Amino acid sequence: MKKAVVLLSGGLDSTTCAAIAKSEGYEIYALTFDYGQRHSKETEYARKVGEMLGVKEHHILRMNFSDIAASALTRNTEIPEDRDMDSDEIPVTYVPARNTIFLSLALAYAETIGTGDIFIGVSQIDYSGYPDCRGEYIEAYEKMANLATKAAVTGECKVTIHTPLINLTKADTIRKGLALGVDYDKTWSCYAGGETPCGHCDSCRLRAAAFKEVLGD
């Protein structure tokens, strides 16, 4: 089988992305990051998702972003509640360089296992305005990756960053996942880090609105 590295957080988007990769015939090599985020329950759910999808390998990498990356997700800063989702302001839940770091580790893993296929569940439609979720960022990263790796510059393996959700609404993402048999009860989206979803952070509100659109009240 062809191989793919999939960034798997345990959230709705990354789970759907992984299911899409599997449906396209890829053997999944999953990477999950425990980077000191307050919503570390995602890591628990990532394990469940990995089991549900039957991934070939699943690595959970531990690191501490709190010392170097200021964010409400990594430090004791209040998580915004019921924020204006139409605002152009990038919220304090943005984690500096997060996807760049994650993709770089995925790139190393991919080259090690002999593939150039990397899947990441970013969307530039229903999201919080993070700059590293945009299509132009992914295109630039892919170009850089093909200049940075031995496999790419020797012609052995071209790097492709797959973003199957990039232009999907959250509701369309859920529809896609349901069609693929995804059990969203095994996913976690809340930023707050409590035992139950807060219902007020951006992630909770986007998820709730999408499920309401798909399933009704």
N, C-alpha and C positions, 0 to 999 in steps of 0.2 A: 504494500500500500504506500501511496505517497504520504509524506509526513508534513505536519504543520505545527508550529509553535503557536499556542493560543494564550493570550493574556486573560486570566480567569479570576475575577475578583469575588465571584459569588453573587453579584448583582444581576439585575434583570437583563441589562444589555450584554454583558460579557457571556452570560449563559446562553442567550439567543445566538450570539456570534459563534460560540463553540458548537452549538447544535447545527448551525448552517455549515460550518467547516466539516462536521461529521457527515452531513447529508451530501456534501460534495465529494465524499470518498476519501477524506483525509484521516489519517491516524493522528490522534491528538496528543501532543506533548504540552501539558498545561504548566503555566507559571502563575503563581499567586504570590502577592507581596504583602507581608506583614511589616509595614513601615512605621509603626507606632501610631497609626490612625485610631481615633477614638471609636470608630465604628468597626472594631476588630471582629465583631460577630460575622462580618463578611467572610473572614477566613474559615470559620466553621462551616458556613454555607458553601463555600468554594469546594470544600472536601466532599460535601453531599452531591454537588453538581458533578464533580469529577467521577464519583461513583455512578451516578445516574447515567452519564454519557459513556462510561467505560473507557476512560482515557488510558493511553499506553503508559505514560509517565506523568507524575504530578509533583512538581517541586514547589514548596512554600519557602520563599526566601525572606529572611528576617533582617531588617535594618532599622535604623533610628533616624527618621527625618526631622524629629523635633528640634535637634540642635542646630540644624543648618537651613531648614525650610519653614518659614513662618506661615502658618495657616491655622484656621479655626479647626481643621481636622487633625492637626498634630500638636496643638498647644491649647492651653486653657483659655480659649477665646470663645465668646458666646456664639453659638450657631444661629444664623439669622432665621427667624420664624415668619411665615406668611409674607415673604418678600414680594415686591412687585416683580413678577416674572417677565414683564416687558421692559424692564430697566436695562440700559446699556452698560451699567456698572458691573465690572467683574467682581463677584462676591468674595468675601474673606475665606470661603471654603476652597478657593483655588489653592493648589499646592504647587509652588514654584518648580518647574522643570520635571514634574512627575512623569508624564508620558514619555518625555525624552529619556529619562533614566530607565523606565520600564522597557521601552523599546530597545534600548541599547543592550540591556541584559537579555532580552529575547533574541536579539541579533546574534549575540555570542552563543547562546544555546542552539539557535538554528544552524549556525555554521558548524558547530560541534557535532550535531546529529546528521548533517549532510542535507540540509534543505534551505531554501530561500523564502519559504512561505511562512508569513507571520500574520496572524489574525488579531485585530483589536476592535472592540465594540464601541467605537466612538460614533457620535452623531452630532451633526451641526444644525439640527432642526429643533428638537425638544431637548434643550440642555441649558446649563447655567451660564453660558458665555465664556467658558474656558478657552483660551487661545489654542491650546494643544489638542483640541477636538475638531479643528477645522480641516477641510479638505486640502487647503494650500499648505498647511503644516505637514500633513501626511505625505503629500507629494514631495515637499522639500526633504523630509526625512528619508524617504525612499531613495531619492537621488543621492543623498549623502551616503547612505548605507551601501550603495553600489560602487561608491568610490573608496569605501573604508575597509572592505573585507577581502581577504585573500581569495576566497571562493569566487567573488564577483569579478575582481580585476583579472583573474586568470581565466575567466570564462567558464569556470566549473559550475557555477550556480548563481543565477540572477536573483536578487532580493525583490520580493513583491510584498508590500504591506496591504493586506486585504482589509477593507473596511465595509462590510456588507450592509451596515446600518447607517452609513454616513448621511444619506439623504432620506431616511425613514423617520416618520413621526414615532413617538413612543407607542401610540396605539397600533401603528402598522408593524412595529417591532414585535409587539405582543401577538398580533395576528399571525405573523410569520412563525413565531415560536410555538404557538398552539398547534399550528398546522404540522409542525415537526414533532409534536408530542412532548414539549417541554412542560415540566411540572413546576410552575412558578411558586408553589408553596415552599420549594427548596431554595429560593433565592431571598436575598436581603438587600434592601436599598437605603435604609435610614442612615443619615449622617450622625445622629445624636449619640449613638452608642449605648442606648438603654436596652433593657430586656425586651421591650416591645417598641414597635415603630412610633415615632413621636407624632407623625401626621402633619407636621408644620414646616419641616425643612424643605428645601427645593426638591430633593430626591423623592421624599414621601409624596409631595403634592403632584409632581409629574407622574409618578407611578399611579396614584389614586385616580387622577383625571383620565389617564390612558385606559385603565381597566373599566372605568365608568363608561367611556366611549365604546369600548369593545363589548362589554357584557351588560351594560345598562345599570340601573340603580340596584 
